[in-house]
C-alpha cells in the first residue's frame, strides 16, 4: 500500500510545501516525484517553464503505451524545435467511474522546459494538440492558468507550481486500472552536481 497524506502541507527535503485539498488524500510518492523533477530541472536551468495539459482517449486501454509513445514523439519534436537538452515531465492516469459508467482513462500532464529557451506555452499547446489529434484522439484540454514560470531560488513561484501539480497526486480516480499498469510516470532528470 502506498503512503497517503491528507494535510494541506507536506514536508519534502526539509521544505514545507502547499498541496491541493482532496478529501481522500494524496499519494506521497507522486508528490515527491513532482518535487524532485521540478527541483532537478531548476538545478540545470535558471528558469523553468511548467506547462499543463489534459489528454483524453476515445476508448479505454489496459496500458499507457499510447501516452509513452506520445511523450517520446513530443520530446523529439521539442528538442529539435527549441534545441533543448532535457525535458522534465510527470503524468498521471485517471479514470472516472460514476453511475456504474466506466469512461476511458485520461491523463494529466505537466511538462518542464528550459525557461530560457521557451517563455510561453502557445506553441507547446499547439504541438501537443497536433500530435494527439493526429493519432485520432480527442482535442487535448488546456486548463486555465496552464503554465508557470519558475525562477531558481524563487520559493513563491516554486510553491505555486507545486501546489497546482499536487492535484495529480489525488487518490480518487486512480483505483481502476490493470495491476501491471502504472498510475503515474515521471522523467528521470538527475540533479546537477555542483
C-alpha positions as CSV (number, residue, x, y, z in Angstrom):
1,X,0.0,0.0,0.0
2,X,1.3,3.4,-1.0
3,X,1.6,6.2,1.6
4,X,-1.1,8.8,1.6
5,X,-1.0,12.3,3.1
6,X,-4.2,14.2,3.9
7,X,-2.9,17.6,5.0
8,X,-2.6,20.8,3.1
9,X,1.2,20.9,3.6
10,X,3.8,18.2,3.0
11,X,7.4,18.3,4.1
12,X,9.9,17.2,1.5
13,X,13.7,17.6,2.0
14,X,13.1,19.9,4.9
15,X,10.8,22.2,2.9
16,X,7.1,22.8,3.8
17,X,5.2,22.7,0.5
18,X,1.5,23.6,0.0
19,X,-0.7,20.9,-1.6
20,X,-4.1,20.9,-3.1
21,X,-7.0,19.6,-0.9
22,X,-8.8,16.4,-1.7
23,X,-10.8,14.5,0.9
24,X,-9.3,11.1,0.3
25,X,-5.8,12.4,0.3
26,X,-2.8,12.4,-2.0
27,X,-0.2,9.8,-2.8
28,X,3.1,10.8,-1.1
29,X,5.3,9.2,-3.8
30,X,3.7,11.2,-6.6
31,X,4.2,14.5,-4.6
32,X,7.8,13.5,-4.1
33,X,8.3,12.8,-7.8
34,X,6.8,16.2,-8.7
35,X,9.1,18.0,-6.2
36,X,12.2,16.2,-7.4
37,X,11.7,16.7,-11.1
38,X,10.9,20.4,-10.6
39,X,13.9,20.8,-8.3
40,X,16.2,18.9,-10.5
41,X,15.2,20.8,-13.6
42,X,15.9,24.1,-11.7
43,X,19.4,22.7,-10.9
44,X,20.1,22.7,-14.6
45,X,18.2,25.8,-15.7
46,X,17.9,29.2,-14.0
47,X,14.3,29.4,-15.3
48,X,11.8,26.6,-15.9
49,X,8.5,26.8,-17.8
50,X,6.0,24.3,-16.5
51,X,3.1,23.6,-18.9
52,X,-0.1,21.8,-18.1
53,X,-2.3,19.8,-20.4
54,X,-5.0,17.1,-20.1
55,X,-5.2,14.2,-22.6
56,X,-8.3,12.1,-23.1
57,X,-8.8,8.9,-25.1
58,X,-11.8,7.8,-27.0
59,X,-11.5,4.2,-25.7
60,X,-10.2,2.6,-22.6
61,X,-6.9,0.8,-22.8
62,X,-5.3,-1.7,-20.3
63,X,-2.0,0.1,-20.5
64,X,-0.5,3.5,-21.1
65,X,1.6,2.7,-24.2
66,X,-0.1,5.4,-26.2
67,X,1.0,8.0,-23.7
68,X,4.5,6.7,-23.6
69,X,4.7,6.9,-27.4
70,X,3.3,10.4,-27.2
71,X,6.0,11.5,-24.7
72,X,8.7,10.1,-26.9
73,X,7.4,11.9,-30.0
74,X,6.8,15.1,-28.1
75,X,10.3,15.0,-26.6
76,X,11.9,14.5,-30.0
77,X,9.9,17.4,-31.6
78,X,10.6,19.8,-28.7
79,X,14.3,19.1,-28.6
80,X,14.6,19.7,-32.3
81,X,12.5,22.9,-32.3
82,X,13.9,24.5,-29.2
83,X,17.4,22.9,-29.0
84,X,16.5,21.5,-25.6
85,X,19.0,19.3,-23.8
86,X,16.3,17.8,-21.4
87,X,12.6,17.6,-20.9
88,X,11.1,17.1,-17.5
89,X,7.6,15.7,-17.2
90,X,5.1,14.0,-14.9
91,X,1.8,12.4,-15.9
92,X,-0.9,10.6,-14.0
93,X,-3.5,8.2,-15.3
94,X,-7.1,8.6,-14.1
95,X,-10.4,7.0,-14.8
96,X,-13.8,8.3,-13.7
97,X,-16.3,5.7,-12.6
98,X,-19.7,7.2,-11.8
99,X,-23.2,5.9,-12.0
100,X,-21.9,2.5,-13.0
101,X,-20.5,4.0,-16.1
102,X,-16.8,3.5,-16.9
103,X,-15.2,6.0,-19.1
104,X,-11.9,5.8,-20.9
105,X,-8.9,6.9,-18.9
106,X,-7.5,10.4,-19.2
107,X,-4.1,11.8,-18.3
108,X,-2.9,14.9,-16.6
109,X,0.4,16.1,-17.9
110,X,3.0,18.6,-16.7
111,X,6.0,19.4,-18.9
112,X,9.1,21.2,-17.5
113,X,11.1,23.1,-20.1
114,X,14.2,25.3,-20.1
115,X,12.6,28.7,-19.4
116,X,15.5,30.5,-21.1
117,X,14.6,28.9,-24.4
118,X,10.8,28.7,-24.1
119,X,9.0,31.6,-22.5
120,X,5.4,31.0,-23.5
121,X,3.3,27.8,-23.9
122,X,1.3,28.8,-27.0
123,X,3.4,26.7,-29.5
124,X,3.8,23.9,-26.9
125,X,0.0,23.5,-26.7
126,X,-0.3,23.5,-30.5
127,X,2.3,20.8,-30.8
128,X,0.6,18.7,-28.1
129,X,-2.7,19.1,-29.9
130,X,-1.2,18.3,-33.3
131,X,0.4,15.0,-32.2
132,X,-2.5,13.8,-30.1
133,X,-5.2,14.6,-32.7
134,X,-3.1,13.1,-35.5
135,X,-3.5,9.8,-33.5
136,X,-7.3,10.2,-33.8
137,X,-7.7,11.2,-30.1
138,X,-9.9,14.0,-28.7
139,X,-8.5,17.5,-28.7
140,X,-6.4,17.9,-25.6
141,X,-7.8,20.2,-22.9
142,X,-5.8,23.2,-21.9
143,X,-6.7,24.2,-18.3
144,X,-7.0,27.8,-17.1
145,X,-3.6,29.2,-15.9
146,X,-2.0,26.4,-17.9
147,X,1.6,27.4,-17.3
148,X,4.0,28.6,-14.6
149,X,7.3,30.4,-14.9
150,X,9.7,29.4,-12.1
151,X,12.9,31.1,-11.4
152,X,15.6,29.3,-9.5
153,X,15.6,30.5,-5.9
154,X,12.1,31.9,-6.0
155,X,10.2,29.7,-3.5
156,X,6.9,31.5,-4.0
157,X,6.9,30.6,-7.8
158,X,8.0,27.1,-7.0
159,X,5.3,26.6,-4.3
160,X,2.5,27.9,-6.7
161,X,3.5,25.5,-9.4
162,X,4.0,22.6,-7.0
163,X,0.6,23.2,-5.4
164,X,-1.0,23.2,-8.9
165,X,0.7,19.9,-9.8
166,X,-0.1,18.3,-6.4
167,X,-3.6,17.8,-7.8
168,X,-2.0,14.9,-9.8
169,X,-1.4,13.0,-6.6
170,X,-5.0,12.8,-5.5
171,X,-6.1,9.2,-4.6
172,X,-9.5,9.5,-6.2
173,X,-9.8,8.1,-9.8
174,X,-6.6,6.1,-9.7
175,X,-8.1,2.9,-8.3
176,X,-9.5,1.3,-11.6
177,X,-6.6,0.0,-13.6
178,X,-4.9,-3.2,-14.5
179,X,-2.5,-4.4,-11.8
180,X,0.5,-4.1,-14.1
181,X,-0.3,-0.6,-15.3
182,X,1.3,2.4,-13.6
183,X,-0.9,5.3,-12.5
184,X,1.9,7.8,-13.0
185,X,5.3,8.3,-14.6
186,X,7.9,11.0,-14.4
187,X,11.1,11.9,-16.2
188,X,14.3,10.9,-14.6
189,X,16.2,14.2,-14.6
190,X,19.0,14.0,-12.1
191,X,20.1,16.9,-10.0
192,X,23.1,18.8,-11.4
193,X,26.2,18.1,-9.4
194,X,27.9,21.2,-8.2
